Amino acid sequence: MLAFVAVAESQVRLQLSSYKVTTYTDEQGHKLERLEPAFKVNPGDVLEWRLRAVNTSGQRLQNVALVIPIPPQTYYLEGTAAPLKIKRGEQEVVVLPEFSYDGGKHYGWPPLYKEVTVEENGKKVVKKVPVAPEEYTHVRWVLSEMEPEQAVEVFLRTKVR
């Protein structure tokens, strides 16, 4: 997996980067993390995905969706997609991440449920079952508005299968 850049055709410039998370212990015995380019990864490695977005349109944009796809050779690490906090004047707007398990067709907030067909007493029955975070395929943050030249960054972590 290599770090890569995604550029939107819209009025928002997007840059998606991947980093390998390396844990080490400093001289005082504290566990610390270092982000390194993800040029070579192995099963069990943790990757951090960062999506930086800049409004290059010169005008306020509405309903801007920032989406990070989760590569199929990895799985999402629960709790690593942090809410995005944006300062607007004296207020702080919090944008919660939404999750998809169906390739980005539908999004929602956990807990998510899916329908599965099972056989019970010789009959096929449709049941709703919880979706595990490891089944997520995409994560998105939807900004209600984005000011001209505003830059934001969202991130999440995955683990290599």
C-alpha positions in Angstrom: 0.0 0.0 0.0 1.4 3.3 -1.0 0.4 6.8 0.2 -1.7 8.3 -2.5 -3.5 11.6 -3.3 -7.1 11.9 -4.4 -8.2 15.1 -6.2 -11.8 15.9 -6.5 -13.2 17.3 -9.7 -15.4 19.6 -7.5 -14.4 22.9 -5.9 -12.8 21.1 -2.9 -9.2 19.9 -3.2 -8.8 16.6 -1.5 -5.6 14.8 -0.4 -5.8 11.3 1.1 -2.6 10.0 2.7 -1.8 6.7 4.5 0.7 6.2 7.2 2.0 3.2 9.1 1.7 3.6 12.8 4.8 2.5 14.6 4.8 2.2 18.4 8.1 2.6 20.4 9.2 3.3 24.0 11.1 6.4 24.8 14.0 6.7 27.4 11.5 7.4 30.2 9.5 4.2 29.4 6.6 6.0 27.8 4.9 4.3 24.9 4.7 6.7 21.9 3.6 6.5 18.3 5.3 7.6 15.1 3.6 7.9 11.7 5.7 6.7 8.7 4.9 6.5 5.0 3.1 3.3 4.4 5.3 2.0 1.6 5.4 -1.6 2.9 2.9 -3.1 5.3 2.3 -6.6 6.8 -0.7 -8.3 8.3 -1.4 -6.8 11.7 0.1 -3.4 10.9 -2.0 -0.3 11.8 -2.5 2.3 9.2 -3.7 5.9 9.7 -5.7 7.4 6.8 -5.8 11.2 6.7 -8.1 13.2 4.4 -7.3 16.9 4.0 -9.9 19.1 2.3 -9.6 22.7 1.2 -12.4 24.8 -0.3 -10.8 26.3 -3.4 -14.1 27.6 -4.9 -13.9 31.2 -3.5 -17.5 30.8 -2.1 -19.2 29.1 0.8 -20.1 25.5 0.0 -22.9 23.5 1.6 -23.2 19.8 2.4 -19.6 18.8 1.7 -19.1 15.1 2.2 -15.6 13.9 3.1 -15.3 10.2 2.6 -12.5 7.8 3.4 -12.9 4.3 1.8 -11.6 1.4 3.9 -9.4 -0.8 1.7 -10.7 -4.4 1.5 -7.3 -5.7 2.6 -7.8 -3.8 5.9 -10.5 -3.4 8.5 -11.7 -0.4 10.5 -10.4 0.0 14.1 -13.4 0.9 16.2 -13.3 4.4 17.8 -10.6 5.8 15.6 -12.7 8.0 13.3 -12.9 11.1 15.5 -15.6 13.8 15.3 -14.5 16.8 13.3 -14.6 20.0 15.4 -14.9 23.3 13.4 -14.7 26.7 15.0 -17.4 29.1 13.6 -17.1 32.4 15.3 -17.7 31.8 19.0 -19.3 28.4 18.4 -17.8 25.0 17.9 -19.5 22.8 15.4 -19.0 19.0 15.8 -19.4 16.8 12.8 -19.8 13.1 13.8 -18.5 10.4 11.4 -21.1 8.2 9.7 -20.3 4.6 8.6 -21.3 2.4 5.7 -21.0 -1.4 5.4 -22.5 -1.6 1.8 -19.8 0.1 -0.3 -21.0 3.6 0.5 -24.6 3.2 -0.6 -26.0 3.9 2.8 -24.6 5.6 5.9 -25.5 5.7 9.5 -24.3 6.1 13.1 -23.5 3.0 15.2 -24.9 0.7 16.0 -25.7 -0.3 12.5 -27.8 -3.3 11.6 -28.2 -5.4 8.5 -30.7 -8.0 7.4 -29.7 -11.6 6.9 -31.7 -14.6 5.9 -31.4 -17.6 8.2 -33.2 -20.9 8.4 -35.2 -21.6 11.5 -37.4 -24.7 11.9 -37.2 -25.4 8.2 -38.3 -21.8 7.2 -36.3 -18.9 5.9 -36.5 -16.0 8.2 -35.1 -12.5 7.8 -33.4 -11.1 10.9 -31.6 -7.9 11.7 -28.2 -8.4 13.1 -25.5 -5.9 14.3 -22.8 -4.9 11.8 -19.3 -5.3 13.3 -17.0 -2.3 12.8 -14.7 -4.7 10.9 -17.4 -4.8 8.2 -17.4 -1.1 7.5 -16.4 -0.1 4.0 -16.5 3.7 4.2 -16.5 6.5 6.7 -17.8 10.0 6.0 -18.2 13.4 7.6 -20.8 15.8 6.1 -20.0 19.4 6.7 -23.2 21.6 6.5 -21.1 24.4 5.1 -17.5 25.1 4.3 -16.1 28.6 4.0 -13.8 29.8 1.1 -10.2 28.6 1.7 -11.3 26.7 4.8 -9.1 23.6 5.3 -10.1 20.6 7.5 -8.6 17.2 8.1 -10.3 13.9 9.2 -8.7 10.6 10.0 -9.2 7.1 10.9 -7.2 3.9 11.5 -7.4 0.5 9.9 -5.5 -2.8 10.5 -4.0 -4.9 7.7 -5.7 -8.3 7.4 
